[in-house]
C-alpha cells in the first residue's frame, strides 16, 4: 500500500508542477493581469523596431517574417476551432485561405476596382458560405472520411484556380489593392552596436504607410487582427457554443442523446473556421499584391495543421506557439535551408513520441492525463498488495 501511496503522490506532484505556473497566472489580481497584457502587446508592436539580435532574421526582412508569423497565428486560431474545439480533422484548410485571397484579388484588381476595406467583408462572407456548402453534405461523415473530403476540397480549389481563366489561371493575379495608408509620423529603428541599442535616424518606418518596401505596417495590422480574434475566441469558447463543441468532440453520440444538435454546431465550427481562414488569406493577398495557385499548395494545409498539433490543439495559446515555431524557425535558420525539412520532420517525430498532446495542451488534457496516471498507479499498488497478501 505504501508503494501505491508514494506513486500516486509522485504523480500528483508532477501534475501540480505542470499546472502550477498556469494557476499562479490565473490567480493574479485583475489589474496586474491587465497591465501585463498591455506591456506584452506593446512589446510585440515594437518588436520589429527593436530588432533584437537573437530574434531578428539576418538576410531576411524581419518585419516581413513577423507578418508571416501573424498570418500563421490567425490561420492556427481558425483551424483550432475546427480541429481543437469541434474535433473535426480538416486537411484542406488552405482552400478557405485561397478563397479569401482570390476574392480580394478579383474585387480589387482583376474584375473590379473595389477598395480593400470593402472587399475584405465580401471575402470573409464568401469563405463562410463555402464552409457551409462544403460542410452541409460532408459533416455527416466522421474521422478519416471527413479528412479525405476536406483534402480533396483544398486541391479542387487550387486546380480550379489553375485551369480557370476568369481566376487568372496559372499566371495569377497582380496589382491587388493594399490597405489605405495613414502617413502620420516616422519611427526610427534601433541598431545594436556591440550589444548596445542605439537609434538609427536613417532607418525609419512611416506609421501606417502600406507600401512595397516596408513590411512593418502590415505586421501591425496582422497583429491587431490576431488580438481581436483572440478576444473573440475566448468569448466563443466560454459560451454555450464552446461547450457544445467540447461535448461534440468528446463523444458525439452522447452529446446528441443529451439534446445537443451536433450537426448544427459542427457546421457552425466549420463556417467560423472558414471565416478566419478567409480573413487571413485576404491579408496575405493584400501584402503580396500578387497571388497564383502555387501560393496555396497542399503543403500549406499540412503546415497549418502541424502548427495546431505541435502547439496543442484545443489551447489557443498553444496553437499560437505552434504557429510561431512553424513560421519563424525556418526563416531564422535559413542558412541551414538544405536540412530544414529533415529537422522539422525529426522534431515532429520526437514530439509525437514524448509529447503527443502538444507543447501547451489544454488544461483538460493535463487533468485527464493526471487522472489516468493516478488510476494506473493505484491499480498497480492494489495489484502489488494483492500479490503480497497471497504470498
Secondary structure, 3 states (H helix, E strand, C coil): CHHHHHHHHHHHHHHHHHHHHHHHHHCCCHHHHHHHHHHHHHHHHHHHHHCCCCCCCCCCCHHHHHHHHHHHHHHHHHHHHHHHHCCCCCCCCHHHHHHHHHHHHHHHHHCCCCCHHHHHHHHHHHHHHHHHHHHHHHCCCCCHHHHHHHHHHHHHHHHHHHHCHHHCHHHCEECCCCCCCCCCCEEEEEEEECCEEEEEEEEEEECCCCCCCCCHHHHHHHHHHHHHHHHHHHHHHCCHHHHHHHHHHHCHHHHHHCCCCHHHHHHHHHHHHHHHHHHHHHHHHHHHCEECHHHHCHHHHHHHHHHHHHHCCCCHHHHHHHHHHHHHHHHHCHHHHHHHHHHHHHHHHHHHHHCCCCCCCCHHHHHHHHHHHHHHHHHHHHHHHHHHHHC
